[in-house]
Amino acid sequence: MYWWDDPDCQAWTERALGVTNAAYGLSSCWNWGYDNTGNSNNYIFIGYIDSDYNVKLYSYNGGANQVYSRNVGNWPLMTTVGAHDDIVTFAYENTGPTDGYVRYVRNDEGGTGTWYWSTVPEGENAFTEGPDITHRTGAGAGLAYNFVNTSDVESGHFIWRPYTGAWSPVNVYSDMESFWRKPSVEHLGSGRYGIVYSTREFERAYYDGNVYTVDVELDDNQMLPDEFILEQNYPNPFNPTTEIAYNLPETGHVTIEIFNHLGQKVATLVDENQSQGYRTVEWNAGSFASGIYYCRLQAKDTIKIRKMVYLK
């Protein structure tokens, strides 16, 4: 994989990234003014899907560093990445229980540390595809993608978010012909986003005339969770890894433990103070026997339990 750069856009220089097997869905973005130590620097983030359908994300500043990887099944072809300051969002197509869907991961440490995952609002049981995201300092993030209903008719969907917290309600922007491919979303300045998309027949491209103005000054605290939630692990059944998402409405000590069908504790995934927010943790059950397990979350006086199925 190669890229070209020149600050004056006059003499482009080809640079080898040391990233191989980038088979599908190549995407990239600049992140100005960030490096892992907080020093002023410029990073490029590169996402793609390899020939084994592993979605991967690299950061690059003089050398390629893999910051995220996940197997996404045998259907996905598209990725998109956006970043500003130390916030990175990587969205991609993922094989779902009924069809493909758009999944995303977000990182608040410039690609280091914990990645928090979720899906677009339609969820993993709806058919969504073709994501495109853009970040802008002072304007949050905007994400456009396609939604396919049960009659195989597509419409374009757009959501936005401030720096942290939840996405906005879905805005439906497509009202032309009935099929689209991957759209393109861009920030137009002053908190406004515009979208360009093409028809299935590739005969023409359209610019959505409804420019979306977002309120990035919205208090992020209003977007944080207001109740304890332990989501069902995904995938389930799983082999051998699964991800567990949970919401914390307040700061405090959190424990997440795994028990077998006999009620014996077999693993502790979390045992620490955590701040209010949306979080995920991964469990690798590779050293355990197949069977029924239970995930138990305790935060203050609240206890939540989910049943999980491990099938080798």
C-alpha positions as a Markdown table, in Angstrom:
| # | Residue | x | y | z |
|---|---|---|---|---|
| 1 | Met | 0.0 | 0.0 | 0.0 |
| 2 | Tyr | 1.3 | 3.4 | -0.9 |
| 3 | Trp | 0.3 | 7.0 | -0.4 |
| 4 | Trp | 1.6 | 10.4 | -1.7 |
| 5 | Asp | 2.1 | 13.5 | 0.2 |
| 6 | Asp | 3.4 | 17.1 | -0.3 |
| 7 | Pro | 2.4 | 20.0 | 2.0 |
| 8 | Asp | 2.4 | 22.4 | -1.0 |
| 9 | Cys | 0.6 | 19.9 | -3.4 |
| 10 | Gln | 3.3 | 20.4 | -6.0 |
| 11 | Ala | 5.6 | 17.4 | -6.0 |
| 12 | Trp | 3.9 | 14.3 | -4.7 |
| 13 | Thr | 6.1 | 11.7 | -3.1 |
| 14 | Glu | 5.2 | 8.0 | -3.1 |
| 15 | Arg | 5.6 | 6.4 | 0.3 |
| 16 | Ala | 5.4 | 2.7 | 1.2 |
| 17 | Leu | 3.3 | 2.1 | 4.2 |
| 18 | Gly | 4.2 | -1.5 | 5.0 |
| 19 | Val | 0.6 | -2.5 | 5.0 |
| 20 | Thr | -0.2 | -5.5 | 2.8 |
| 21 | Asn | -3.3 | -7.6 | 1.8 |
| 22 | Ala | -5.6 | -4.6 | 1.6 |
| 23 | Ala | -8.2 | -6.3 | -0.6 |
| 24 | Tyr | -11.4 | -4.2 | -0.2 |
| 25 | Gly | -12.8 | -1.0 | 1.1 |
| 26 | Leu | -9.7 | 1.2 | 1.4 |
| 27 | Ser | -10.4 | 4.5 | 3.3 |
| 28 | Ser | -8.2 | 7.1 | 4.9 |
| 29 | Cys | -8.2 | 10.4 | 6.6 |
| 30 | Trp | -5.8 | 13.0 | 8.1 |
| 31 | Asn | -5.8 | 13.8 | 11.8 |
| 32 | Trp | -4.1 | 17.2 | 12.2 |
| 33 | Gly | -2.4 | 18.0 | 15.5 |
| 34 | Tyr | -2.4 | 14.6 | 17.2 |
| 35 | Asp | 0.1 | 12.1 | 18.3 |
| 36 | Asn | 0.0 | 9.5 | 21.1 |
| 37 | Thr | 2.0 | 11.7 | 23.4 |
| 38 | Gly | 0.0 | 14.8 | 22.8 |
| 39 | Asn | 2.7 | 16.5 | 20.8 |
| 40 | Ser | 1.8 | 18.5 | 17.7 |
| 41 | Asn | 2.0 | 16.2 | 14.7 |
| 42 | Asn | 0.0 | 14.9 | 11.7 |
| 43 | Tyr | -1.3 | 11.4 | 11.5 |
| 44 | Ile | -3.0 | 9.5 | 8.7 |
| 45 | Phe | -5.5 | 6.7 | 9.5 |
| 46 | Ile | -6.0 | 3.9 | 7.0 |
| 47 | Gly | -8.8 | 1.4 | 7.0 |
| 48 | Tyr | -9.4 | -1.6 | 4.8 |
| 49 | Ile | -10.7 | -5.2 | 4.7 |
| 50 | Asp | -8.2 | -8.0 | 3.8 |
| 51 | Ser | -8.8 | -11.1 | 1.8 |
| 52 | Asp | -9.8 | -13.1 | 4.9 |
| 53 | Tyr | -12.5 | -10.5 | 5.7 |
| 54 | Asn | -10.6 | -9.0 | 8.6 |
| 55 | Val | -11.3 | -5.3 | 8.9 |
| 56 | Lys | -8.2 | -3.4 | 10.0 |
| 57 | Leu | -7.2 | 0.2 | 10.9 |
| 58 | Tyr | -3.7 | 1.6 | 10.9 |
| 59 | Ser | -2.3 | 4.9 | 12.1 |
| 60 | Tyr | 0.7 | 6.2 | 10.2 |
| 61 | Asn | 3.4 | 8.8 | 11.1 |
| 62 | Gly | 6.7 | 7.6 | 9.7 |
| 63 | Gly | 5.6 | 3.9 | 10.2 |
| 64 | Ala | 2.4 | 1.9 | 10.1 |
| 65 | Asn | 0.9 | 0.9 | 13.5 |
| 66 | Gln | -2.2 | -1.4 | 13.6 |
| 67 | Val | -4.7 | 0.0 | 16.1 |
| 68 | Tyr | -7.8 | -2.1 | 15.4 |
| 69 | Ser | -8.7 | -5.5 | 13.8 |
| 70 | Arg | -11.9 | -7.6 | 13.7 |
| 71 | Asn | -13.2 | -10.4 | 11.5 |
| 72 | Val | -16.4 | -9.3 | 9.9 |
| 73 | Gly | -17.7 | -12.4 | 8.1 |
| 74 | Asn | -17.7 | -12.9 | 4.3 |
| 75 | Trp | -19.9 | -10.1 | 2.9 |
| 76 | Pro | -18.5 | -6.6 | 3.8 |
| 77 | Leu | -16.6 | -4.5 | 1.2 |
| 78 | Met | -16.5 | -0.9 | 2.5 |
| 79 | Thr | -14.9 | 1.0 | 5.4 |
| 80 | Thr | -14.7 | 4.7 | 6.3 |
| 81 | Val | -12.6 | 6.5 | 8.9 |
| 82 | Gly | -12.7 | 10.0 | 10.4 |
| 83 | Ala | -10.7 | 11.8 | 13.1 |
| 84 | His | -10.3 | 15.1 | 14.8 |
| 85 | Asp | -7.9 | 15.8 | 17.7 |
| 86 | Asp | -7.8 | 12.6 | 19.8 |
| 87 | Ile | -11.3 | 11.2 | 18.7 |
| 88 | Val | -11.3 | 8.6 | 15.9 |
| 89 | Thr | -14.4 | 6.9 | 14.4 |
| 90 | Phe | -14.0 | 3.8 | 12.2 |
| 91 | Ala | -17.2 | 2.5 | 10.5 |
| 92 | Tyr | -17.5 | -0.6 | 8.3 |
| 93 | Glu | -19.8 | -3.1 | 6.8 |
| 94 | Asn | -20.3 | -6.2 | 9.0 |
| 95 | Thr | -22.0 | -9.6 | 8.4 |
| 96 | Gly | -25.1 | -9.6 | 10.5 |
| 97 | Pro | -27.7 | -12.2 | 11.8 |
| 98 | Thr | -30.0 | -11.5 | 8.8 |
| 99 | Asp | -28.0 | -9.4 | 6.4 |
| 100 | Gly | -25.1 | -6.9 | 6.4 |
| 101 | Tyr | -25.2 | -3.9 | 8.7 |
| 102 | Val | -23.0 | -0.9 | 9.5 |
| 103 | Arg | -21.0 | -1.2 | 12.6 |
| 104 | Tyr | -18.6 | 1.4 | 14.0 |
| 105 | Val | -15.9 | 1.7 | 16.7 |
| 106 | Arg | -14.9 | 4.9 | 18.4 |
| 107 | Asn | -11.7 | 5.8 | 20.3 |
| 108 | Asp | -11.1 | 8.8 | 22.5 |
| 109 | Glu | -7.3 | 8.4 | 22.8 |
| 110 | Gly | -6.3 | 8.9 | 19.2 |
| 111 | Gly | -6.4 | 5.2 | 18.3 |
| 112 | Thr | -4.8 | 3.9 | 21.5 |
| 113 | Gly | -6.4 | 2.2 | 24.4 |
| 114 | Thr | -10.1 | 1.1 | 24.4 |
| 115 | Trp | -12.3 | 1.0 | 21.4 |
| 116 | Tyr | -16.1 | 1.4 | 22.0 |
| 117 | Trp | -18.4 | -0.2 | 19.5 |
| 118 | Ser | -22.0 | 0.0 | 18.4 |
| 119 | Thr | -24.2 | 0.0 | 15.3 |
| 120 | Val | -26.0 | 2.7 | 13.4 |
| 121 | Pro | -29.5 | 3.3 | 14.9 |
| 122 | Glu | -31.2 | 0.7 | 12.7 |
| 123 | Gly | -29.3 | -2.1 | 14.5 |
| 124 | Glu | -27.7 | -5.3 | 13.4 |
| 125 | Asn | -31.0 | -6.9 | 12.2 |
| 126 | Ala | -31.6 | -4.2 | 9.5 |
| 127 | Phe | -29.8 | -4.1 | 6.2 |
| 128 | Thr | -27.5 | -1.0 | 6.1 |
| 129 | Glu | -24.4 | -0.5 | 3.9 |
| 130 | Gly | -22.0 | 1.9 | 2.3 |
| 131 | Pro | -20.9 | 4.1 | 5.2 |
| 132 | Asp | -19.0 | 7.4 | 4.8 |
| 133 | Ile | -18.0 | 9.6 | 7.7 |
| 134 | Thr | -16.3 | 12.9 | 8.2 |
| 135 | His | -15.0 | 14.7 | 11.3 |
| 136 | Arg | -14.3 | 18.3 | 11.7 |
| 137 | Thr | -13.0 | 20.1 | 14.8 |
| 138 | Gly | -15.8 | 22.4 | 15.9 |
| 139 | Ala | -18.5 | 20.4 | 14.0 |
| 140 | Gly | -18.4 | 16.9 | 15.5 |
| 141 | Ala | -18.9 | 13.9 | 13.1 |
| 142 | Gly | -21.4 | 13.2 | 10.3 |
| 143 | Leu | -22.1 | 9.7 | 9.0 |
| 144 | Ala | -24.1 | 8.9 | 5.8 |
| 145 | Tyr | -25.0 | 5.4 | 4.7 |
| 146 | Asn | -27.7 | 3.4 | 2.8 |
| 147 | Phe | -30.7 | 1.6 | 4.3 |
| 148 | Val | -32.4 | -1.2 | 2.5 |
| 149 | Asn | -36.0 | -2.1 | 3.4 |
| 150 | Thr | -37.7 | -5.5 | 3.2 |
| 151 | Ser | -38.8 | -4.6 | -0.4 |
| 152 | Asp | -35.2 | -4.1 | -1.4 |
| 153 | Val | -35.6 | -0.4 | -1.8 |
| 154 | Glu | -32.8 | 1.8 | -0.6 |
| 155 | Ser | -32.9 | 5.2 | 1.0 |
| 156 | Gly | -30.0 | 7.4 | 2.2 |
| 157 | His | -29.6 | 8.0 | 6.0 |
| 158 | Phe | -27.6 | 10.7 | 7.7 |
| 159 | Ile | -26.7 | 10.9 | 11.5 |
| 160 | Trp | -24.4 | 13.3 | 13.4 |
| 161 | Arg | -23.0 | 13.5 | 16.8 |
| 162 | Pro | -21.0 | 16.0 | 18.9 |
| 163 | Tyr | -17.6 | 15.1 | 20.3 |
| 164 | Thr | -19.1 | 12.5 | 22.7 |
| 165 | Gly | -22.5 | 11.0 | 23.4 |
| 166 | Ala | -25.2 | 9.6 | 21.3 |
| 167 | Trp | -26.0 | 10.0 | 17.6 |
| 168 | Ser | -28.8 | 12.2 | 16.4 |
| 169 | Pro | -32.1 | 10.8 | 15.1 |
| 170 | Val | -31.9 | 9.5 | 11.5 |
| 171 | Asn | -32.3 | 12.0 | 8.7 |
| 172 | Val | -33.6 | 10.4 | 5.4 |
| 173 | Tyr | -32.0 | 12.3 | 2.6 |
| 174 | Ser | -32.6 | 10.2 | -0.6 |
| 175 | Asp | -35.7 | 10.9 | -2.6 |
| 176 | Met | -34.6 | 10.2 | -6.2 |
| 177 | Glu | -34.3 | 6.8 | -7.8 |
| 178 | Ser | -34.5 | 3.7 | -5.7 |
| 179 | Phe | -30.9 | 2.4 | -5.6 |
| 180 | Trp | -27.6 | 4.0 | -4.5 |
| 181 | Arg | -24.0 | 3.1 | -3.8 |
| 182 | Lys | -21.7 | 4.5 | -1.2 |
| 183 | Pro | -22.5 | 8.2 | -0.6 |
| 184 | Ser | -20.0 | 10.9 | 0.2 |
| 185 | Val | -20.5 | 13.3 | 3.1 |
| 186 | Glu | -18.5 | 16.5 | 3.7 |
| 187 | His | -18.6 | 19.3 | 6.2 |
| 188 | Leu | -19.4 | 22.6 | 4.4 |
| 189 | Gly | -18.5 | 24.9 | 7.3 |
| 190 | Ser | -20.5 | 26.5 | 10.1 |
| 191 | Gly | -21.8 | 23.1 | 11.3 |
| 192 | Arg | -23.3 | 22.2 | 7.9 |
| 193 | Tyr | -23.0 | 18.9 | 6.1 |
| 194 | Gly | -23.7 | 18.1 | 2.5 |
| 195 | Ile | -24.1 | 14.6 | 0.8 |
| 196 | Val | -23.4 | 13.4 | -2.7 |
| 197 | Tyr | -24.6 | 10.0 | -4.0 |
| 198 | Ser | -25.0 | 8.1 | -7.2 |
| 199 | Thr | -27.7 | 5.9 | -8.7 |
| 200 | Arg | -27.4 | 2.1 | -9.0 |
| 201 | Glu | -27.1 | 2.5 | -12.8 |
| 202 | Phe | -24.1 | 4.9 | -12.3 |
| 203 | Glu | -25.7 | 7.3 | -14.9 |
| 204 | Arg | -25.6 | 10.4 | -12.7 |
| 205 | Ala | -24.7 | 11.8 | -9.4 |
| 206 | Tyr | -26.9 | 13.8 | -7.1 |
| 207 | Tyr | -26.2 | 16.4 | -4.5 |
| 208 | Asp | -28.7 | 16.4 | -1.7 |
| 209 | Gly | -30.3 | 19.9 | -1.6 |
| 210 | Asn | -31.1 | 19.7 | 2.1 |
| 211 | Val | -28.0 | 20.8 | 3.8 |
| 212 | Tyr | -27.9 | 19.5 | 7.3 |
| 213 | Thr | -27.0 | 22.0 | 10.0 |
| 214 | Val | -26.1 | 20.4 | 13.3 |
| 215 | Asp | -25.9 | 21.8 | 16.8 |
| 216 | Val | -22.4 | 20.9 | 17.9 |
| 217 | Glu | -22.8 | 23.2 | 20.9 |
| 218 | Leu | -25.2 | 20.7 | 22.5 |
| 219 | Asp | -24.2 | 19.9 | 26.1 |
| 220 | Asp | -22.5 | 16.5 | 25.9 |
| 221 | Asn | -23.8 | 15.6 | 29.3 |
| 222 | Gln | -27.3 | 15.5 | 27.9 |
| 223 | Met | -26.1 | 12.8 | 25.4 |
| 224 | Leu | -24.7 | 10.5 | 28.1 |
| 225 | Pro | -26.6 | 7.3 | 29.3 |
| 226 | Asp | -29.1 | 7.8 | 32.1 |
| 227 | Glu | -29.5 | 4.2 | 33.2 |
| 228 | Phe | -27.4 | 1.1 | 33.8 |
| 229 | Ile | -27.6 | -1.3 | 30.8 |
| 230 | Leu | -25.8 | -4.5 | 30.0 |
| 231 | Glu | -26.3 | -5.3 | 26.4 |
| 232 | Gln | -26.5 | -8.8 | 25.0 |
| 233 | Asn | -23.0 | -9.9 | 24.0 |
| 234 | Tyr | -22.3 | -10.0 | 20.2 |
| 235 | Pro | -21.9 | -12.4 | 18.5 |
| 236 | Asn | -24.0 | -14.9 | 20.5 |
| 237 | Pro | -23.4 | -17.8 | 20.1 |
| 238 | Phe | -19.7 | -17.0 | 19.8 |
| 239 | Asn | -16.3 | -18.7 | 19.1 |
| 240 | Pro | -14.0 | -17.9 | 20.8 |
| 241 | Thr | -14.3 | -14.1 | 21.3 |
| 242 | Thr | -17.4 | -11.9 | 22.0 |
| 243 | Glu | -17.9 | -8.3 | 22.8 |
| 244 | Ile | -20.0 | -7.0 | 25.7 |
| 245 | Ala | -21.4 | -3.4 | 25.7 |
| 246 | Tyr | -22.7 | -1.6 | 28.8 |
| 247 | Asn | -23.9 | 1.8 | 29.8 |
| 248 | Leu | -22.9 | 3.6 | 33.0 |
| 249 | Pro | -25.1 | 6.6 | 34.0 |
| 250 | Glu | -22.7 | 7.6 | 36.7 |
| 251 | Thr | -19.1 | 7.3 | 37.8 |
| 252 | Gly | -18.2 | 4.5 | 40.2 |
| 253 | His | -16.7 | 1.1 | 40.8 |
| 254 | Val | -17.6 | -1.5 | 38.2 |
| 255 | Thr | -17.1 | -5.3 | 38.1 |
| 256 | Ile | -17.9 | -7.5 | 35.1 |
| 257 | Glu | -17.5 | -11.2 | 35.8 |
| 258 | Ile | -18.1 | -14.4 | 33.9 |
| 259 | Phe | -19.7 | -17.5 | 35.5 |
| 260 | Asn | -20.2 | -21.1 | 34.2 |
| 261 | His | -23.4 | -23.0 | 34.4 |
| 262 | Leu | -22.5 | -24.3 | 37.9 |
| 263 | Gly | -22.3 | -20.7 | 39.2 |
| 264 | Gln | -18.5 | -20.8 | 39.4 |
| 265 | Lys | -16.7 | -17.6 | 38.5 |
| 266 | Val | -14.2 | -18.3 | 35.7 |
| 267 | Ala | -13.1 | -14.8 | 34.6 |
| 268 | Thr | -13.1 | -11.1 | 35.7 |
| 269 | Leu | -13.2 | -8.7 | 32.8 |
| 270 | Val | -13.5 | -5.4 | 34.7 |
| 271 | Asp | -12.8 | -4.5 | 38.3 |
| 272 | Glu | -12.1 | -0.8 | 38.6 |
| 273 | Asn | -13.6 | 2.7 | 38.8 |
| 274 | Gln | -15.0 | 3.9 | 35.5 |
| 275 | Ser | -16.6 | 7.2 | 34.5 |
| 276 | Gln | -20.1 | 7.7 | 33.1 |
| 277 | Gly | -20.4 | 6.7 | 29.5 |
| 278 | Tyr | -20.8 | 4.0 | 26.9 |
| 279 | Arg | -18.3 | 1.1 | 27.1 |
| 280 | Thr | -17.4 | -2.3 | 25.7 |
| 281 | Val | -15.2 | -5.2 | 26.9 |
| 282 | Glu | -14.1 | -8.3 | 25.0 |
| 283 | Trp | -14.0 | -11.8 | 26.4 |
| 284 | Asn | -11.8 | -14.5 | 24.8 |
| 285 | Ala | -13.1 | -17.9 | 25.9 |
| 286 | Gly | -10.6 | -19.9 | 24.0 |
| 287 | Ser | -9.3 | -21.7 | 27.1 |
| 288 | Phe | -12.7 | -22.8 | 28.3 |
| 289 | Ala | -15.1 | -25.5 | 27.3 |
| 290 | Ser | -18.1 | -25.0 | 25.1 |
| 291 | Gly | -21.4 | -24.3 | 27.0 |
| 292 | Ile | -23.6 | -21.8 | 28.8 |
| 293 | Tyr | -21.9 | -18.9 | 30.6 |
| 294 | Tyr | -23.3 | -15.9 | 32.4 |
| 295 | Cys | -22.0 | -12.3 | 32.3 |
| 296 | Arg | -22.6 | -10.4 | 35.5 |
| 297 | Leu | -22.2 | -6.6 | 35.8 |
| 298 | Gln | -22.3 | -4.9 | 39.1 |
| 299 | Ala | -22.1 | -1.1 | 39.6 |
| 300 | Lys | -23.0 | 0.2 | 43.1 |
| 301 | Asp | -26.3 | -1.4 | 44.0 |
| 302 | Thr | -27.2 | -2.4 | 40.4 |
| 303 | Ile | -26.7 | -6.0 | 39.1 |
| 304 | Lys | -27.3 | -7.0 | 35.5 |
| 305 | Ile | -26.9 | -10.5 | 34.1 |
| 306 | Arg | -26.8 | -11.9 | 30.5 |
| 307 | Lys | -26.7 | -15.5 | 29.3 |
| 308 | Met | -24.0 | -16.3 | 26.7 |
| 309 | Val | -23.5 | -19.4 | 24.5 |
| 310 | Tyr | -20.0 | -20.5 | 23.6 |
| 311 | Leu | -19.9 | -23.0 | 20.7 |
| 312 | Lys | -16.5 | -24.3 | 19.4 |
